[in-house]
Amino acid sequence: MVVTIHPVVVLHKINAVLMATLKPLGIWGLGGLAFIDSGLFPLPTTMDGVVIGYVAVDHGKFLLYVVMAAAASAIGSLIPYYVGRAGGELFLLKRINRARYERLRDRFERQEFMAIMVPAMMPPPMPIKLFEFGAGVFEMKPLPFVTAIFCGKFIQFLVCALITVFYGPEIAHAGRRAVHEHLGIVLGLVGVVVLGIFVYILRKLFARRGTQFPLEEAAEQAETDEAVETDDSTLIT
């Protein structure tokens, strides 16, 4: 009789072996797990859960754990990135037409950093490897790509670590599960926050140059035109 083993069971066995092998290595083991999770296959434990476990054992090294996990994740993400860069265009063009491909590429290039950083901030089930693959397909430069992944993962792991430090691992795990169950709402809120920060930075940049933010300038122009129209109508009367 042939016994078949479910792939999920195999993944859990591999995860158990990896944890038993790498976790005793301390911070270097954490880096190895983050690299494998980001570049090869996702760990059933999830990396935010691994970070919570490390921080729960030693609160004093929480920032070191966060930096190591984020850096190893960024380096590991170069694997799907270069896979996409090597042959991703042909892969996509077999599934979508050229016009749609060009639209996707133009949309990505307009805001490529945020298009990578924001998904990197999100815990599973966010399909981050698809975004990494897409960054390679659309030929995003490696340094901005790695920086975006690092920033997103740093924020994700830092939030988990701080919650663990101040409220304990149980609350951190509960919060992580809540995010997983309401990912759409969380993505919407993150999008609003990121857009607000982006607009704030742009306003500061325009103010520093002594010019107005385009939306404010357009609003003032509309008010001026309305005032001129009102004056003209008064004169005609």
Secondary structure, DSSP 8 states (H G I E B T S, - for coil): ------HHHHHHHHHHHHHHHHGGGTHHHHHHHHHHHHHT---TT-HHHHHHHHHHH-GGGHHHHHHHHHHHHHHHTHHHHHHHHHHHHHHHHTTS-HHHHHHHHHHHHHTHHHHHHHHHHS-TTS-HHHHHHHHHHTT--HHHHHHHHHHHHHHHHHHHHHHHHHH-HHHHHHHHHHHHHTHHHHHHHHHHHHHHHHHHHHHHHHHHTT---HHHHHHHHHHHHHHHHHHHHHHH-
